[in-house]
Amino acid sequence: MRIKNLSLTLGAWLAGLIFFLPVAWMVLTSFHSEPDAASNPPAFTAPLTLDGYREFFGTSGGANPWPPLINSLTASLASTLFVLLLALPAAYALTIRPVRAWRDALFFFLSTKMLPVVAGLLPVYLFAREVGLLDNVWLLVILYTSMNLPIAVWMLQSFLAEVPVSVIEAAQLDGARLPVVLGRVVAPVVAPGIAATALICFIFSWNELLFARVLTGVTAETAPAFLTRFITSQGLFLAQLSAASIAISLPVLAAGFAAQDKLVQGLSLGAVK
């Protein structure tokens, strides 16, 4: 038994290292100069420099990254808020007060994720062009909300299934209407699940590239689309690209670190009866 546990522990550490090594290599590359970053074989002992970060933050004459970062933050936060406002009542209707054929409704939500994103790119582009929403951050908010809503409904539905119906019935006997029940009774009980859902939707919105690259230009450019500027006809600027990738990943890492307790509770909610 001890040998088996030791083998499982070593296997877990090995798997963790395999996933961590590319990130560690990217962090190390971000502190190298461009010639050292592009050397073959890699220059492990090359001198460290902050030139890549200076270039990203514009202190060396590079492009200003703050508008794309603000656009990403606006689109991610706004879409996540809208997703929660829409998904919580929908999950309530499918769980606490189930509508007819609620399983079919859940499958319909999930089926919308089966269409490849690129298949809907041209119709969305043509529609946005006709209504004048190209290069508009609120178009991304609408798209990210619709893209993340099915996942949020599925997640919240599983969390709301653990809410005791007696608690909701007691609140309704006291005269509480649906908004009060959702805001003051249901939401506090499933707060870890809401936090986990919000974090996942925020990450998906922050990392989205295809729509942001095609539907935005300069005004509504997002952080992932900004990264593509480092891939030019002059070559691939590895050090600058690595520095920019690390800097753009920091908000998501900070959000995950701040909500890690709620995330673990939310993802494990209902796992143990």
C-alpha positions in Angstrom: 0.0 0.0 0.0 2.8 2.4 0.9 4.6 1.7 -2.5 1.3 2.3 -4.3 0.7 5.7 -2.5 4.3 6.7 -3.2 3.8 5.8 -6.9 0.6 7.9 -7.1 2.4 10.8 -5.4 5.3 10.7 -7.8 3.0 10.4 -10.7 1.0 13.4 -9.6 4.2 15.5 -9.1 5.4 14.4 -12.6 2.1 15.3 -14.2 2.2 18.7 -12.4 5.8 19.3 -13.6 4.8 18.4 -17.2 2.1 21.1 -17.1 4.3 23.6 -15.3 7.4 23.4 -17.4 6.0 25.3 -20.5 4.9 28.1 -18.2 8.3 28.2 -16.4 10.0 28.3 -19.8 7.8 31.1 -20.9 8.6 33.1 -17.7 12.3 32.5 -18.2 12.2 33.5 -21.9 10.4 36.8 -20.9 13.5 37.9 -19.0 15.9 37.2 -22.0 16.9 39.5 -24.8 15.5 38.6 -28.3 18.8 37.0 -29.6 19.1 34.9 -26.5 15.4 33.9 -26.6 15.7 32.8 -30.3 19.0 30.9 -29.8 19.2 27.2 -30.6 20.0 25.4 -28.4 18.3 27.5 -25.7 20.5 29.8 -23.7 19.7 28.7 -20.1 22.4 30.9 -18.6 21.8 34.0 -20.7 21.8 37.3 -18.8 18.4 38.5 -17.6 16.8 41.7 -18.7 13.5 43.6 -18.4 13.5 44.7 -22.0 10.5 42.5 -23.0 8.4 44.0 -20.2 9.5 47.6 -21.1 8.5 47.0 -24.7 5.1 45.6 -23.6 4.2 48.5 -21.3 5.3 51.0 -23.9 8.3 52.5 -22.0 10.6 51.7 -24.9 8.4 53.2 -27.6 6.2 50.2 -28.1 2.4 50.2 -28.5 0.3 51.2 -25.5 -1.2 48.0 -24.0 -3.6 49.7 -21.5 -6.6 50.3 -23.9 -6.6 46.5 -24.9 -6.4 45.5 -21.3 -9.2 47.9 -20.3 -11.3 46.5 -23.2 -10.7 42.9 -22.1 -11.6 43.8 -18.5 -14.8 45.6 -19.6 -15.9 42.8 -21.9 -15.1 40.1 -19.4 -16.6 41.7 -16.3 -19.8 43.0 -18.1 -20.5 39.7 -19.8 -19.9 37.7 -16.6 -22.3 39.9 -14.8 -25.0 39.5 -17.5 -24.4 35.8 -17.6 -25.0 35.5 -13.8 -28.1 37.7 -14.0 -29.6 35.5 -16.7 -28.3 32.1 -15.7 -29.5 32.2 -12.0 -33.2 32.6 -12.8 -32.9 30.0 -15.6 -31.2 27.5 -13.3 -33.9 28.2 -10.7 -36.6 27.5 -13.2 -35.0 24.2 -14.3 -34.2 23.0 -10.7 -36.3 24.4 -7.9 -39.5 25.0 -9.9 -38.8 22.8 -12.9 -40.6 23.6 -16.1 -42.0 21.0 -18.5 -39.4 19.0 -20.3 -36.6 20.6 -18.3 -34.1 18.0 -19.4 -34.8 18.8 -23.1 -34.2 22.5 -22.2 -30.9 21.7 -20.6 -29.8 19.7 -23.6 -30.8 22.5 -25.9 -28.6 24.9 -23.9 -25.7 22.4 -24.2 -26.3 21.8 -28.0 -25.6 25.5 -28.7 -21.9 24.8 -27.7 -21.6 22.0 -30.3 -21.4 24.5 -33.2 -17.8 25.5 -34.0 -17.3 29.1 -33.3 -15.7 29.7 -36.7 -18.9 28.5 -38.4 -20.9 31.4 -37.0 -18.1 34.0 -37.6 -19.2 35.2 -41.0 -22.9 35.7 -40.1 -21.9 37.6 -37.0 -19.5 39.7 -38.9 -22.1 40.6 -41.6 -24.7 41.4 -38.9 -22.3 43.6 -36.9 -21.3 45.4 -40.1 -24.9 46.2 -41.0 -25.9 47.5 -37.6 -22.6 49.4 -37.1 -21.2 47.4 -34.2 -17.8 46.5 -35.6 -14.9 47.5 -33.4 -17.3 48.0 -30.5 -16.6 46.4 -27.1 -20.3 46.0 -26.4 -20.6 43.6 -29.3 -18.0 41.4 -27.6 -20.1 41.7 -24.3 -23.2 40.4 -26.2 -21.2 37.6 -27.8 -19.4 36.5 -24.7 -22.7 36.5 -22.7 -24.3 34.2 -25.3 -21.3 32.0 -25.4 -20.9 31.5 -21.7 -24.6 31.4 -20.8 -25.2 27.6 -21.6 -22.2 26.6 -19.4 -23.3 28.9 -16.6 -26.9 27.5 -16.6 -25.6 23.9 -16.5 -23.2 24.7 -13.6 -25.7 26.7 -11.6 -28.4 24.0 -12.2 -26.2 21.4 -10.5 -25.5 23.8 -7.6 -29.1 24.7 -7.1 -30.1 21.1 -7.0 -28.4 21.0 -3.5 -30.5 23.9 -2.1 -33.2 22.6 0.4 -36.6 23.3 -1.0 -38.0 23.8 2.5 -35.8 26.9 2.9 -37.3 28.4 -0.2 -40.8 27.5 0.8 -40.3 29.1 4.2 -39.2 32.3 2.6 -42.3 32.3 0.3 -44.6 31.7 3.2 -43.1 34.8 4.8 -44.2 36.7 1.6 -40.8 36.8 -0.2 -41.2 37.2 -4.0 -38.9 35.6 -6.6 -36.3 38.4 -6.7 -36.0 38.3 -2.9 -35.8 34.5 -2.9 -33.1 34.5 -5.5 -31.1 37.4 -4.0 -31.4 36.7 -0.2 -32.1 33.0 0.1 -30.7 31.1 -2.9 -27.7 33.2 -3.8 -26.1 33.0 -0.3 -26.5 29.2 -0.1 -24.9 28.6 -3.5 -22.4 31.5 -3.3 -19.4 29.1 -3.8 -21.0 27.8 -7.0 -21.8 31.3 -8.2 -18.2 32.3 -7.6 -16.9 29.2 -9.5 -19.3 29.9 -12.4 -18.3 33.6 -12.5 -14.6 32.8 -12.5 -14.9 30.2 -15.3 -17.0 32.7 -17.4 -14.4 35.4 -16.8 -11.5 33.2 -17.9 -13.3 32.1 -21.0 -14.2 35.7 -21.9 -10.7 37.0 -21.1 -9.0 34.4 -23.3 -11.3 34.6 -26.3 -9.4 35.5 -29.4 -11.2 34.6 -32.6 -14.2 37.1 -32.4 -11.9 39.7 -30.8 -9.4 39.4 -33.7 -12.0 39.6 -36.5 -14.6 42.0 -35.1 -12.4 44.6 -33.5 -9.8 46.9 -34.9 -8.2 49.7 -32.8 -10.9 51.0 -30.5 -12.2 47.7 -29.1 -9.0 45.6 -29.4 -8.7 43.2 -26.5 -5.6 41.9 -24.8 -5.4 38.5 -26.6 -5.7 40.3 -30.0 -3.0 42.7 -28.9 -0.7 39.7 -28.5 -0.8 39.0 -32.2 1.1 42.3 -32.8 4.3 40.5 -31.7 4.0 38.1 -34.6 5.1 40.2 -37.6 6.5 39.9 -41.1 9.9 40.7 -39.5 9.8 37.6 -37.4 8.5 36.2 -34.1 9.6 38.3 -31.1 9.8 35.5 -28.5 11.0 37.6 -25.6 8.4 40.3 -26.1 5.6 37.8 -26.8 6.5 35.8 -23.6 6.6 39.0 -21.5 3.3 40.2 -22.9 1.7 36.7 -22.3 2.8 36.7 -18.7 1.5 40.3 -18.1 -1.9 39.6 -19.7 -2.3 36.3 -17.7 -1.8 38.1 -14.4 -5.4 39.4 -14.0 -6.8 35.9 -14.5 -4.2 34.4 -12.1 -5.0 37.1 -9.5 -8.8 36.4 -9.9 -8.2 32.6 -9.5 -5.9 33.1 -6.5 -8.4 35.4 -4.8 -11.4 33.1 -5.4 -9.6 29.7 -5.0 -11.5 28.8 -1.8 -14.8 29.6 -3.3 -13.8 27.8 -6.5 -12.9 24.6 -4.7 -16.1 24.7 -2.6 -18.2 25.4 -5.7 -16.7 22.7 -7.9 -17.0 20.2 -5.1 -20.5 21.2 -4.1 -22.8 18.2 -4.1 -19.9 15.7 -4.5 -20.4 14.4 -1.0 -23.9 13.7 0.2 
